[in-house]
Amino acid sequence: MSVRISEKMLGSRIDRLNKITGNRFNFTLEMAYGGYSLSMHNGRSSVFNCGYTTKRDLFNRILAYMEGIDLGIGLNKNDDEES
């Protein structure tokens, strides 16, 4: 049985995303039409360009996005060490 994703859980992930990016993009949770979307720059642009989706789908997308950022940071550290 899977865990039900809450708005609080989404908010927590978004807070973490803002922290690891130094709040440079000001990620926010948008809600409309019974769905959820991740926006940046105070709602001026959508991160995933997928419209509004379920909490679970958005949660998974945010986790994948964060893993990509972590991977990119790790790759940059390796590039710096090789230089």
C-alpha positions as CSV (number, residue, x, y, z in Angstrom):
1,M,0.0,0.0,0.0
2,S,1.4,3.4,-1.0
3,V,1.6,6.4,1.2
4,R,-0.9,9.2,0.5
5,I,0.9,12.4,-0.6
6,S,-0.3,15.5,1.3
7,E,0.1,19.2,0.5
8,K,2.4,19.3,3.5
9,M,4.7,16.7,2.0
10,L,4.8,18.7,-1.3
11,G,5.5,21.9,0.6
12,S,8.4,20.1,2.5
13,R,10.0,19.0,-0.8
14,I,9.6,22.5,-2.3
15,D,11.2,24.0,0.8
16,R,14.1,21.6,0.4
17,L,14.3,22.4,-3.3
18,N,14.5,26.1,-2.5
19,K,17.2,25.4,0.0
20,I,19.4,23.4,-2.3
21,T,19.1,26.0,-5.0
22,G,19.8,28.9,-2.6
23,N,16.2,30.1,-3.2
24,R,17.4,31.4,-6.5
25,F,14.4,30.3,-8.4
26,N,11.7,30.8,-5.7
27,F,9.8,27.6,-6.3
28,T,6.2,27.6,-5.3
29,L,3.2,25.2,-5.3
30,E,0.4,26.2,-7.6
31,M,-3.1,24.7,-7.2
32,A,-6.0,24.9,-9.7
33,Y,-8.6,22.6,-11.3
34,G,-8.1,20.1,-8.5
35,G,-4.5,19.6,-9.6
36,Y,-1.0,20.8,-8.5
37,S,1.9,22.3,-10.4
38,L,5.4,23.5,-9.5
39,S,6.2,27.0,-10.5
40,M,9.2,29.2,-10.2
41,H,9.9,33.0,-10.1
42,N,6.7,33.6,-8.0
43,G,4.4,31.7,-10.3
44,R,5.6,33.3,-13.6
45,S,6.7,30.0,-15.2
46,S,6.0,26.3,-14.9
47,V,8.9,24.0,-14.1
48,F,7.6,20.9,-15.8
49,N,5.2,22.3,-18.4
50,C,2.7,19.5,-17.8
51,G,-0.2,21.5,-16.6
52,Y,-1.8,20.6,-13.3
53,T,-1.4,17.0,-12.1
54,T,-1.9,14.8,-9.1
55,K,-0.1,15.3,-5.8
56,R,1.7,12.0,-6.3
57,D,2.8,12.7,-9.8
58,L,4.1,16.1,-8.8
59,F,5.9,14.7,-5.7
60,N,7.6,12.1,-7.9
61,R,8.6,14.8,-10.5
62,I,10.0,17.0,-7.7
63,L,12.1,14.1,-6.3
64,A,13.5,13.3,-9.8
65,Y,14.3,17.0,-10.3
66,M,16.1,17.1,-7.0
67,E,18.1,14.0,-7.9
68,G,19.1,15.6,-11.2
69,I,20.3,18.7,-9.3
70,D,22.3,16.5,-6.9
71,L,23.8,14.6,-9.8
72,G,24.7,17.9,-11.5
73,I,26.3,19.2,-8.4
74,G,28.3,16.0,-8.0
75,L,29.5,16.2,-11.6
76,N,30.5,19.8,-11.2
77,K,32.6,18.8,-8.1
78,N,34.3,16.1,-10.1
79,D,35.1,18.6,-12.9
80,D,36.6,21.0,-10.4
81,E,38.8,18.3,-8.9
82,E,40.1,17.2,-12.3
83,S,41.1,20.8,-13.3
